Amino acid sequence: MIRFADFTKTYAGRPAVDRLTLEIRRGEVVALLGPNGSGKTTTLKAAAGLLKPSSGTVLIGEPGRLSTEPGARAVVSFLPQRVAFPESLTGREVVEFYRRLRRVEPARTEEALRFASLNGAGTQAIATYSGGMMQRLGLAVAILPRAPVLLLDEPTAALDADGLAAFYGLVERRKQDDHTVFFTSHQLGDVERLADRFAVLVNGRLTAVLTGGELADRLAARGVLKLGLDACPAGLLDKVRRLAPQASWVNDQLVVPGPATVRPAVLELVRQAGAGIRGLTAEEGRLDMFYRELVQERP
């Protein structure tokens, strides 16, 4: 549904995105991660047909059409990173305006407003809205046309717990309907919960693309078991290193990096060595740590 082929966008001779090649299939939810200035918003705007590539192509739909063509933009709905609406209008008036602009049935106004859950503020001026209410309204506008391709730039920014729950439900329903969702986020919990794959951009270049299973394996390998022992039996570290080669003594702790699956065997070796355990902590690999590692790998 979305295909980037050597997509490059330059500003003043400097690439914001450099030779991005990535395909997002029908029914997939893909998250795009990266530090500020890495090219995430540029990538989404190119998919939405809001800017032309300096080189390469961006195709939308099946069969693929150039994202800048009207036929391609007709199947896309886009939520920008910063939503802005005339402050004198009410939430209902904004939704109704965009409903007519996208030529969708009148019933969609009520459905979108229910999703936005503005707590009775749908008839109040937008000037009175909080940041979270504005974000919900922007999402409501984005879902109006039921477009098969949904592009969302930082969709969870400013959302409270209820807003997050509504957003998660929205993405899950879109996936059930075989729609494609491509979104950026700094909220890494969104990625873990929603995305089938995630892609990382660093300095405008694609650094990694991982499926959910591959991500789980990478995170599992980055877990750490820390054991505070009352003694350091001779030969224990060598035996543990046969299971976890990076194991080491740190002060009075036996630190064992690696997946949770090796931990029972490590504990059994400690028991056989006769060492008493004074403290135990197990830290699972976290997406934010892994993300930072990927960022640091790029020059």
Secondary structure, 3 states (H helix, E strand, C coil): CEEEEEEEEEECCEEEEEEEEEEECCCCEEEEECCCCCCHHHHHHHHCCCCCCCEEEEEECCCCEECCCHHHHCCEEEECCCCCCCCCCEHHHHHHHHHHHHCCCCHHHHHHHHHHCCCCHHHCEHHHCCHHHHHHHHHHHHHCCCCCEEEEECCCCCCCHHHHHHHHHHHHHHHHCCCEEEEECCCHHHHHHHCCEEEEEECCEEEEEEEHHHHHHHHHHCCEEEEEECCCCCCHHHHHHHHCCCCEEECCEEEEECCHHHHHHHHHHHHHHCCCEEEEEEECCCHHHHHHHHHHHCC
